[in-house]
Amino acid sequence: MNIFDSLGKILLFLGLILSLLGGVLLLLTKIPWIGKLPGDIFFKGDKVAFYFPITTCIIISILLTIIFSLFRR
């Protein structure tokens, strides 16, 4: 097998993954409650704004854990 064959397959796979990730990110902006859950930290001062979506991160982490555990079986 030629090295360019395997490199081509890897590049196609990475391109597919990036396309799917981009599509998911575009769809996430359509969900109104993402990033605005109770527990998400938002502070806005005069010249600075700080935002940390801790509750959103926890929920996404739980969902990804469930999805990946289903694929592992």
PyMOL commands that set and color helices and strands:
alter all, ss='L'
color gray80, all
select helices_A, chain A and resi 3-28+54-72
alter helices_A, ss='H'
color red, helices_A
select strands_A, chain A and resi 41-44+49-52
alter strands_A, ss='S'
color yellow, strands_A
deselect
rebuild
show_as cartoon
